[in-house]
Amino acid sequence: MRIATWNVNSLRSRIDRVEAFLARHEVDVLAVQETKAKPDQLPLMGIESAGYESAVVGLNQWNGVAVFSRVGLDDVTVGFPGQPPFGDPGEAEARAIGAVCGGVRIWSLYVPNGRKVDDPHYLYKLDWLARLRESSREWLDTPTALVGDWNIAPLDTDVFDMAQFRGKTHVTPAERDAFAAFGEDGWSEVTRAHAPSYTYWDYYRQRFERDRGLKIDFALASPPLAERVTGAFVDREERDPNVFPGAPSDHAPVVIDIAD
């Protein structure tokens, strides 16, 4: 089975690219983040006519996550148990959706950005990760994948220039510790060994062309699933504006192959 995760930075704007990507790589399950739309605003006819079932959650023009599967889509869950709200008054955000696809539970996750270390969104991010960790302990014994945009660069080598990020979000010790805690519980990050490439390049000052990016999109697998992973790659061509016409997302898709 082939699973992919991709922050598309507006599904409505890039639906043609998503349809072409699914066909080009024969993806069985695609987890999408940052759809930026309510479900009834998404033109999913092409994806569904290609044989994919869809599970989508979106509340407004921000955030939004989805799972598209051609190997079954069962037991859809919107949000994980204990997922915290944000704001005052607190409101739920469309940042997590899970479904069983081909016998594997896939969670499409869009971890909060954090904005700045002195922003309430940063504390929300750490709380969100802590709550996810607590819930995810219950899933370790079954084939489960936590995939998506984690908005964390766990290692210095995941950042094109650490000097520019000192004291900023994505690289703080608290964020990195939160990410590492999943590994302590038994989750395995299964893309890095096969695909060390960056996964995100800002549109600013030709960051992609100069390969000044970040590695912030990951797939964490439970022990029963991790042993079935046979490979992974980052589709950098999808991010390259010189390869495919039209405006790309600032993230590249990450593809993971799993033995049946």
C-alpha positions as CSV (number, residue, x, y, z in Angstrom):
1,M,0.0,0.0,0.0
2,R,1.2,3.5,-0.8
3,I,0.4,6.3,1.6
4,A,1.1,10.0,1.1
5,T,0.8,13.1,3.2
6,W,0.7,16.6,1.7
7,N,0.0,20.1,3.0
8,V,-1.5,21.5,-0.1
9,N,-2.0,25.1,1.1
10,S,-5.5,25.3,-0.3
11,L,-7.2,22.3,-1.8
12,R,-9.5,24.4,-4.0
13,S,-6.5,26.1,-5.6
14,R,-4.6,22.9,-6.2
15,I,-7.2,20.3,-6.9
16,D,-5.9,19.6,-10.4
17,R,-2.4,19.1,-9.0
18,V,-3.7,16.7,-6.4
19,E,-5.6,14.6,-9.0
20,A,-2.5,14.4,-11.1
21,F,-0.3,13.5,-8.2
22,L,-2.6,10.6,-7.1
23,A,-2.5,9.2,-10.7
24,R,1.3,9.8,-11.2
25,H,2.3,7.9,-8.1
26,E,-0.6,5.5,-7.8
27,V,-1.3,6.6,-4.3
28,D,-3.7,4.5,-2.3
29,V,-4.3,6.8,0.6
30,L,-3.6,10.6,0.7
31,A,-3.7,12.6,3.9
32,V,-4.1,16.3,3.2
33,Q,-3.6,19.3,5.4
34,E,-4.5,23.0,5.1
35,T,-7.5,22.5,2.8
36,K,-8.7,26.0,3.7
37,A,-12.4,25.3,3.0
38,K,-15.6,23.8,4.3
39,P,-16.4,20.4,2.8
40,D,-19.1,21.7,0.6
41,Q,-16.7,24.1,-1.0
42,L,-14.3,21.5,-2.3
43,P,-14.5,20.2,-5.9
44,L,-13.9,16.5,-5.2
45,M,-15.7,15.1,-8.2
46,G,-12.5,14.3,-10.0
47,I,-10.9,12.5,-7.0
48,E,-14.0,10.6,-6.3
49,S,-14.5,9.6,-10.0
50,A,-11.0,8.2,-9.8
51,G,-12.1,5.7,-7.2
52,Y,-11.3,7.5,-4.0
53,E,-13.6,7.9,-1.0
54,S,-13.2,11.1,1.0
55,A,-13.3,12.2,4.6
56,V,-13.0,15.9,5.1
57,V,-13.3,18.4,7.9
58,G,-13.0,22.1,7.5
59,L,-14.7,24.9,9.4
60,N,-13.7,28.1,7.6
61,Q,-10.9,29.4,5.3
62,W,-8.2,28.3,7.7
63,N,-6.7,24.9,8.6
64,G,-8.8,21.9,7.3
65,V,-7.7,18.2,6.9
66,A,-8.8,15.3,4.8
67,V,-8.2,11.7,3.9
68,F,-8.7,10.2,0.4
69,S,-8.6,6.5,0.0
70,R,-9.1,3.9,-2.7
71,V,-8.6,1.0,-0.3
72,G,-11.6,1.6,1.9
73,L,-12.5,4.4,4.3
74,D,-14.0,3.2,7.6
75,D,-14.5,4.4,11.2
76,V,-13.9,8.1,10.4
77,T,-13.0,10.1,13.5
78,V,-13.0,13.9,13.5
79,G,-10.5,15.2,16.0
80,F,-8.7,13.0,18.6
81,P,-9.9,12.4,22.1
82,G,-8.9,15.4,24.3
83,Q,-8.0,17.6,21.4
84,P,-7.8,21.1,22.9
85,P,-9.7,24.2,21.5
86,F,-8.0,27.6,20.8
87,G,-9.1,31.1,21.5
88,D,-11.3,32.9,24.0
89,P,-13.9,31.5,24.0
90,G,-12.2,28.3,23.0
91,E,-13.2,26.8,19.7
92,A,-12.3,23.5,18.0
93,E,-10.1,23.7,14.9
94,A,-10.1,21.4,11.9
95,R,-6.6,19.9,12.5
96,A,-7.1,16.1,12.8
97,I,-9.1,13.4,11.1
98,G,-8.6,9.7,11.2
99,A,-9.9,6.7,9.2
100,V,-9.1,3.1,8.7
101,C,-7.9,2.5,5.1
102,G,-6.8,-0.9,4.0
103,G,-6.6,-2.1,7.6
104,V,-4.4,0.8,8.7
105,R,-5.7,3.7,10.7
106,I,-4.4,6.9,9.1
107,W,-4.4,10.2,11.0
108,S,-4.1,13.4,8.9
109,L,-2.6,15.9,11.3
110,Y,-2.0,19.7,11.0
111,V,-0.1,20.6,14.1
112,P,-0.6,24.3,15.2
113,N,2.2,26.6,13.9
114,G,2.9,28.3,17.2
115,R,3.5,31.7,15.6
116,K,5.9,33.2,18.2
117,V,7.3,31.8,21.4
118,D,5.5,34.5,23.4
119,D,2.2,34.0,21.6
120,P,-0.7,32.0,23.2
121,H,-0.7,29.9,20.0
122,Y,2.7,28.5,21.1
123,L,1.3,27.2,24.4
124,Y,-1.7,25.9,22.4
125,K,0.7,24.0,20.1
126,L,2.5,22.4,23.1
127,D,-0.8,21.5,24.7
128,W,-2.1,20.1,21.4
129,L,0.9,17.9,21.0
130,A,0.7,16.7,24.7
131,R,-2.9,15.8,24.3
132,L,-2.2,14.0,21.0
133,R,0.6,12.0,22.7
134,E,-1.7,11.0,25.5
135,S,-4.4,9.8,23.1
136,S,-1.9,8.1,20.7
137,R,-0.7,5.7,23.4
138,E,-3.9,3.8,23.0
139,W,-3.2,3.2,19.3
140,L,0.3,1.7,19.6
141,D,-0.8,-1.9,19.4
142,T,-2.6,-1.5,16.1
143,P,-1.4,-0.6,12.6
144,T,-1.6,3.2,12.8
145,A,0.1,6.2,11.1
146,L,0.3,9.7,12.4
147,V,1.1,11.7,9.3
148,G,1.1,15.4,8.3
149,D,2.5,18.8,8.8
150,W,4.1,18.7,12.3
151,N,5.4,22.3,12.2
152,I,8.5,21.1,14.0
153,A,12.1,20.6,12.7
154,P,13.4,18.0,15.1
155,L,17.0,18.2,14.2
156,D,19.4,21.1,13.3
157,T,19.9,19.4,9.9
158,D,16.2,19.8,9.2
159,V,16.8,23.6,8.9
160,F,18.6,25.4,6.1
161,D,20.2,27.9,8.6
162,M,19.8,27.4,12.3
163,A,21.2,30.9,12.9
164,Q,18.0,32.4,11.4
165,F,15.8,30.3,13.6
166,R,17.3,30.6,17.1
167,G,14.6,31.6,19.5
168,K,11.8,31.0,17.0
169,T,9.1,28.4,16.8
170,H,9.6,25.0,15.1
171,V,13.0,24.5,16.7
172,T,12.6,25.3,20.4
173,P,13.6,22.7,22.9
174,A,10.0,22.3,24.1
175,E,8.7,21.6,20.6
176,R,11.5,19.2,19.8
177,D,11.0,17.4,23.2
178,A,7.3,17.1,22.4
179,F,8.1,15.5,19.1
180,A,10.7,13.2,20.6
181,A,8.3,12.1,23.2
182,F,6.3,10.1,20.6
183,G,9.4,8.1,19.9
184,E,9.9,7.4,23.6
185,D,6.4,6.0,23.7
186,G,7.2,3.6,20.8
187,W,6.3,5.5,17.6
188,S,8.8,5.4,14.8
189,E,9.4,8.2,12.3
190,V,9.6,6.2,9.1
191,T,10.5,8.7,6.3
192,R,13.8,10.2,7.3
193,A,15.9,7.1,6.7
194,H,14.6,6.9,3.1
195,A,13.9,10.5,2.4
196,P,16.2,13.0,4.2
197,S,15.1,15.9,1.9
198,Y,13.5,19.1,3.2
199,T,9.7,19.1,2.8
200,Y,8.9,22.8,3.0
201,W,10.3,25.8,1.2
202,D,8.9,29.3,1.8
203,Y,7.9,31.2,-1.3
204,Y,10.2,34.1,-0.2
205,R,13.3,34.9,-2.2
206,Q,13.4,31.7,-4.3
207,R,13.9,29.5,-1.2
208,F,13.2,26.3,-3.2
209,E,15.6,27.1,-6.0
210,R,18.3,27.7,-3.4
211,D,17.2,24.6,-1.4
212,R,16.7,26.7,1.7
213,G,14.0,24.7,3.3
214,L,12.8,22.9,6.4
215,K,11.9,19.2,7.1
216,I,8.6,19.5,9.0
217,D,6.3,16.9,7.4
218,F,6.6,13.4,8.9
219,A,5.0,10.0,9.3
220,L,5.1,8.3,12.7
221,A,4.2,4.6,12.6
222,S,3.1,2.3,15.4
223,P,5.3,-0.8,16.0
224,P,3.0,-3.2,14.0
225,L,3.1,-0.7,11.0
226,A,6.7,0.4,11.2
227,E,8.0,-3.1,10.5
228,R,6.0,-3.1,7.2
229,V,7.5,0.2,5.8
230,T,9.6,-0.6,2.8
231,G,10.5,2.9,1.5
232,A,9.7,6.6,1.3
233,F,10.4,9.6,-0.8
234,V,9.7,13.3,-1.0
235,D,8.2,14.4,-4.3
236,R,10.4,17.5,-4.8
237,E,9.3,17.9,-8.4
238,E,5.8,18.7,-7.2
239,R,7.2,21.7,-5.4
240,D,9.3,22.8,-8.4
241,P,7.5,25.5,-10.4
242,N,9.7,24.7,-13.4
243,V,8.5,21.1,-13.6
244,F,4.7,21.4,-13.3
245,P,2.8,24.5,-14.5
246,G,0.8,26.5,-12.0
247,A,1.6,27.7,-8.5
248,P,2.8,24.9,-6.3
249,S,2.1,24.4,-2.6
250,D,5.0,25.5,-0.3
251,H,5.2,21.9,0.9
252,A,6.2,18.8,-1.1
253,P,4.3,15.5,-0.7
254,V,5.9,12.8,1.3
255,V,5.2,9.2,0.1
256,I,5.5,6.0,2.2
257,D,5.3,2.4,0.9
258,I,4.0,-0.3,3.2
259,A,4.1,-4.0,2.6
260,D,0.7,-5.8,2.6
